[in-house]
Amino acid sequence: MLPDRLALALIGCGGMGRRHLRGLACLAASSFSNVDLVTVCDVNRDNASLAAIEAADLLGRRPRIYADVEAMVRELGADLQAASVTTDAASHHTVALACLDLGLHLLCEKPLALTVRGCRLIMDAAKRTGKIVSVAENYRHDPINRLARALIDDGAIGTPRLMIETNIGGKNAIAITPWRHMKHAGTIVVDAGIHYADILRYYLGEVRAIYGEVRLHEKIRYNTGSAGPGGFYARWSADFPAQIEATGEDALYALLSFGNGAVGHWIDDHAGHGQPARARQVFGSEGSLDCPGDRNGRPIALHLDDGLVISQGILDHAPHYRLDPLAAELFGGERVWSYQLEFNDIDARLLALEYHELGACVAAGAQPEVTAEEGLADLALTYAPFESHRLGRAVSLAEVANGDVDAYQREIDVQLGLAAGDMTTR
Ligand SMILES: NC(=O)c1ccc[n+]([C@@H]2O[C@H](COP(=O)([O-])OP(=O)(O)OC[C@H]3O[C@@H](n4cnc5c(N)ncnc54)[C@H](O)[C@@H]3O)[C@@H](O)[C@H]2O)c1
């Protein structure tokens, strides 16, 4: 008989692992609780112990602690059905492949792996083992992004013509952790940029071709002692070096051609000085959307030729918009058009949705919304500007996704043991 509750291991107890604990607690407190945290695992025992203490506090039950995935699965056996991978990006493929081969379903933080080759290995392993892989793309679960997508699908702005996604700021500060500035560990443009790749694809569908340029503007990054998103990194940031030498790009500038004929203009610049900039706009044949970004609950502005709709009236333009029952419970209704919550409360709610979906998919034998294939496409779109820059020409998403174009990523694959020769041994 299929279990109605999913026994889960959390692998990776750094900043995001701690945030996932809040997501699990949020789900546990809801009417749709379907996941039990059984154990935490981290190669850094101090981090695992801290997570276990926090879990006991948040969930009322102290999970077991492991430092090694194989030992954990061997000991817990059938008491464990799934794992959540919240390790740093360069280790995702190693951890995910081990979990799948040991019989666990997966929720894996983005990026699914650090390179397209890594993603492909995970995708193949999911098929081979018949296990579910869900990629944790939390931004698209934000009710405001659900509403934006419904407005587009319901024709509120007519035929979409142009999407602008802009994110500029960051100066020369270390962005969250030092590894986010290292080419072989997952540069900030890949680590953060992939969220926007996912949003671009979620809003307007598949991208056909991309022309892009990337830059490494700030070669030295400084420790500003930032506690990171939600304040969860304060424990570690004091021990980061005062400055680091960056090896990975910190800015991406790209022009996209969507399959539906629309054009995308995408800037993800984490080295911006002066006035920071954020924009997410969609222009269509009958109007435009000005979207507030992610995890802030602010309303979307719908601009029509005869006026501006920025209130509840926007719902009249999205008749098919409905949140899932858990999202409706957590955000205050099934047709939410704005909400007011603190960042950490929003974050936990979005993570709760991801965990609930995994539990429901395992119980029903269904596939999640963001499968390994979707995660791979998101990563291919993120690397497309890098590959385009390297080749000096536009690239198709297909040739990046299928690995025909990979000159930029090859060095990372070699470093991670994923290059062509290495892969035959897997
Ligand atoms: N969706 C979001 O909003 C969001 C935000 C932040 C981070 N993330 C993602 O979460 C992941 C983790 O990021 P982070 O900021 O928490 O990193 P981090 O460096 O703070 O933590 C990573 C943890 O993983 C552990 N680890 C590394 N290799 C391991 C292995 N093989 N087995 C077990 N543990 C291992 C490390 O010891 C560390 O405790 C990344 O993929 C990142 O992109 C997502």
The ligand as a Tripos MOL2 file, in Angstrom:
@<TRIPOS>MOLECULE
LIG
   44    48     1     0     0
SMALL
NO_CHARGES

@<TRIPOS>ATOM
      1 N1         15.2310   28.7810   -3.7790 N.am      1 LIG1
      2 C1         15.8430   29.7380   -3.1110 C.2       1 LIG1
      3 O1         15.2770   30.7880   -2.8690 O.2       1 LIG1
      4 C2         17.2460   29.4740   -2.6400 C.ar      1 LIG1
      5 C3         17.8910   30.3950   -1.7880 C.ar      1 LIG1
      6 C4         19.1750   30.0750   -1.3100 C.ar      1 LIG1
      7 C5         19.7780   28.8970   -1.7120 C.ar      1 LIG1
      8 N2         19.1330   28.0560   -2.5600 N.ar      1 LIG1
      9 C6         19.7810   26.8190   -3.0200 C.3       1 LIG1
     10 O2         19.9670   25.9500   -1.9170 O.3       1 LIG1
     11 C7         21.1800   25.2020   -2.0670 C.3       1 LIG1
     12 C8         22.0340   25.4070   -0.8350 C.3       1 LIG1
     13 O3         22.4050   26.7630   -0.7270 O.3       1 LIG1
     14 P1         22.8730   27.3820    0.6720 P.3       1 LIG1
     15 O4         22.8730   28.8410    0.5120 O.co2     1 LIG1
     16 O5         22.0940   26.7740    1.7800 O.co2     1 LIG1
     17 O6         24.3830   26.8270    0.7540 O.3       1 LIG1
     18 P2         25.2760   26.7100    2.0710 P.3       1 LIG1
     19 O7         26.6650   26.7560    1.6200 O.co2     1 LIG1
     20 O8         24.7910   27.6690    3.1010 O.co2     1 LIG1
     21 O9         24.9280   25.2470    2.6430 O.3       1 LIG1
     22 C9         25.2450   24.0640    1.9810 C.3       1 LIG1
     23 C10        25.3260   22.9380    2.9980 C.3       1 LIG1
     24 O10        25.4690   21.6840    2.2950 O.3       1 LIG1
     25 C11        26.4410   20.8950    2.9750 C.3       1 LIG1
     26 N3         26.9870   19.9010    2.0300 N.ar      1 LIG1
     27 C12        27.8100   20.1160    0.9700 C.ar      1 LIG1
     28 N4         28.0410   18.9510    0.3180 N.ar      1 LIG1
     29 C13        27.3460   17.9960    0.9830 C.ar      1 LIG1
     30 C14        27.1730   16.5930    0.7760 C.ar      1 LIG1
     31 N5         27.7820   15.9520   -0.2210 N.pl3     1 LIG1
     32 N6         26.3800   15.9070    1.6450 N.ar      1 LIG1
     33 C15        25.7740   16.5370    2.6870 C.ar      1 LIG1
     34 N7         25.9080   17.8780    2.9180 N.ar      1 LIG1
     35 C16        26.6810   18.5890    2.0760 C.ar      1 LIG1
     36 C17        27.4540   21.9210    3.4790 C.3       1 LIG1
     37 O11        28.2440   21.3770    4.5140 O.3       1 LIG1
     38 C18        26.5230   23.0470    3.9360 C.3       1 LIG1
     39 O12        26.1090   22.8510    5.2830 O.3       1 LIG1
     40 C19        21.8010   25.6880   -3.3790 C.3       1 LIG1
     41 O13        21.4310   24.8350   -4.4030 O.3       1 LIG1
     42 C20        21.1650   27.0590   -3.5780 C.3       1 LIG1
     43 O14        21.1010   27.4220   -4.9300 O.3       1 LIG1
     44 C21        17.8910   28.3190   -3.0090 C.ar      1 LIG1
@<TRIPOS>BOND
     1     1     2 1
     2     2     3 2
     3     2     4 1
     4     4     5 ar
     5     4    44 ar
     6     5     6 ar
     7     6     7 ar
     8     7     8 ar
     9     8     9 1
    10     8    44 ar
    11     9    10 1
    12     9    42 1
    13    10    11 1
    14    11    12 1
    15    11    40 1
    16    12    13 1
    17    13    14 1
    18    14    15 2
    19    14    16 1
    20    14    17 1
    21    17    18 1
    22    18    19 2
    23    18    20 1
    24    18    21 1
    25    21    22 1
    26    22    23 1
    27    23    24 1
    28    23    38 1
    29    24    25 1
    30    25    26 1
    31    25    36 1
    32    26    27 ar
    33    26    35 ar
    34    27    28 ar
    35    28    29 ar
    36    29    30 ar
    37    29    35 ar
    38    30    31 1
    39    30    32 ar
    40    32    33 ar
    41    33    34 ar
    42    34    35 ar
    43    36    37 1
    44    36    38 1
    45    38    39 1
    46    40    41 1
    47    40    42 1
    48    42    43 1
@<TRIPOS>SUBSTRUCTURE
     1 LIG1         1 GROUP 0 **** ****
